[in-house]
């Protein structure tokens, strides 16, 4: 695991501003339920309050991103003309059967691709979690499964909705969780740490940060040694 010196904004440059723009267009009404829970992580992962606010947020993010893809004034209709944004779309085809065998189905929260069945034109894949979720970082290992099963996307995104006043603690929890569990099945997680981009979004401040997962883990290890 090596530190990435190039910032996310430079490497993810074709989509970086679009991610930022779509996120900041999400109104408070689409995160109001999350705000009532944001300081209290739900203990029961089967509690319906876990998925409900995440889906509302994901659908609105999808809507705002689709709008900019089709907005002539925004100026990227030509760039997106052969790209399709889907939410929880199951990918079809033999190449995806290995993932379905591990996960029962392959339905990422958001996916930008050329088509449902085409194995070329895999632009980015995004899993979304909120800080009230009892297991918010499990989807990072799901990203590891995508890589293990050979579905090659240009970018792997983990989008985490969190109060930035708690961001330092949450990054530490994330890092400790990944470092603790990534050795459980090395084949499952091989390579995903180096290529995963983490977007952090504070809906109250409408502020966005993006960092490489590998850098977050390296900083956590450095801080642990310093203590």
N, C-alpha and C positions, 0 to 999 in steps of 0.2 A: 504494500500500500504506500503510494507516494503522493506527496502534496501536489495539487494542481496549482500552478502559478497563474495560468490564464483565468480571468474571472468568468463567471457564468455568462455575463452580459456579452462577452466577446465570442465565446464558443457557441452560445445559443442565440446568436445575433439575429437570425431570420425570424425568430419567434419571441424573443425576450420582451420587446416593447409591447407586443400584442398580449402576452400574458399579463404584464403590468397593467395595461389599459383595461382589459376585460375585468380584471379583479377589482380595480378601483371604480368600476361602473356599477358594481353590485350595491343596491340600496339596503338600508338597515332592515327593511321589512323582511328581507330574505335571510337575515341572520339573527332576527329577534329571539327566536327560540334558543339558539345557541348562546346568546348573551345571558340568558337566564340560568345557563348551566356552566358557563365557562370557568368558574372558579371551583367547580365541584366535579371531579371525575367520577362518572357512574361506575359502580362496582360490578354490576351484573351486565355482561356483554349481550345478554338476550333482552335486556330492557329496550322497549321500542323507542325510547328517547335517544338511543344511541344512533340509529340509522336515520331517523326522521329529519333532524336538522341537517345532517350531511347530504342527504338527497336533495333537500330544498336548495341548499347552497350549490351543489353540483349542477342541478338543472339550470339555475340562474347563471352560473358561470358559463355553461354551455351556450345559453341564449346570448349572452353578451359577446362571447367569442364568435359565434355564428354571425352576429350583426356586423362586427368589424370585418369579417371575411367578405361580406357582400356589400359593404358600404363604399361606394365609389369615391366619396369625399375623403374617406380614410386612406384610400389610395393603394390597396393591396389586392384588389379583385383579380388581377392578372396572376399574381403570385399564387393565389389560392384556387384558381379555376379548376385544377385537376386534383384537388385535395378535398377529402370528406371528413367532417368532424362528427363522430358518433359518441353517444353516451350509453354505457353498458351494452355495447353491441358485441354479440358473440361472433368471433372470427370463425369462418368456415374453411375446411380444407385439411388434407392429410398432415400438413406441416404443423397444425395446431392441435392434433390429437394427443400429443405427448403432454401438453399443458392440461388438457381436459382430463387426462388420466390422473393427474396430480391434484387438480382443483375441482373436478366434476364439470366445470364449465370455464370458458375463457371470456369474461365480460369485464374488461377494464372500465373504470369510472369514466374516463374520457380517452379517446384515441383519434389521432389524426393520421389518416392513411389514404391510399389510392382507392381501395375497394374492400368489401367484406372478405372476399376470397383470395385476393391477390397477395402474394408473399413479397412482392416488390413494393416500393412506395410506402414503407413503414416509417412515418416521420417522427411522431412522438406518442408516448403512452403515459397516462397520468392516473395515479391513485390519490384519492383525497381522504383526509382524516381531520377531525376536530379534536381539540385538547380535552373535551369531556369524555372521549371514548376510553373505555378501560384498557384497550389494547391498541393504541393508535399506531404503533410502529410495526405491527405484524405485516402490514402491506409492503413494507420494505423488503421482506423476505419473499413476498409474492413477486415483486420485481425481479428478485433473484431467480425465481422459477422461470420467468419469461426468458431470461438469458440462458439458463440451463437447457431449456427445451429448444433453443435455437431460433426463436423468433427475434430477428434482429431489427430493432428500431434504431433510428438515428439518435434519439434521446429518451431517457427514462426519467420521469418526473414524479416526485412525491410532494404533494401540496398539503401543507399543514396550517390549519386555521387556529391561531393562538393569540392571546393577549401578549403584546411585546414586553409588558412589565414582568412577565413570567418566562420570557423567551430563553434567558440564560439557563434557568433551571430545566426547562423542557429539552433544550439541546443536550444537557448533561444526561438527562434520563434516556433520551434517544440513543446517545452514544453508548451508555452503559448497557442498554438493552441489546443493541446490535453486537457489541464486543462480547457480551456474555453468551449470545445464542448463535452467532454466525459460524462457530465451530461445530455445532450440532450435526450439520450435514454440509460439509465443504462443497460438494458438488452442487448443492442447491443454491448456494450463495456466491459461487465463484464469479468474480469479475463485477458483480453488481455494485459493490462499494465504490469502485473507481469511476464508474460511469453515471451514477445516479445524481441528479440535480434535486436539491430540496428548495422549494419555495415556501416561505413563511409569510402568512398574511394576517394582519391585524385589522379586522373589519371596522372597529371603532375609529382607529386612526387613519384608515385607508392607506396603510403603509405596507410595503412589500419588500422582503429581502430574499436573495437567492444565494445559496452556497452549495459547494460540492460536498456530498456526504463524506467522502474520504477526508476532507479538510476538517470537518466537524469532529470526526473520530480522532484524528491526529491531535487536534487541540485538546480534546478531552483526556487523551493519554498523557499529554504534556502537563496538563493541570494536575492530574493525579500524581505524577512523579514529583511535581514541585511541592505538593503537600506532604 
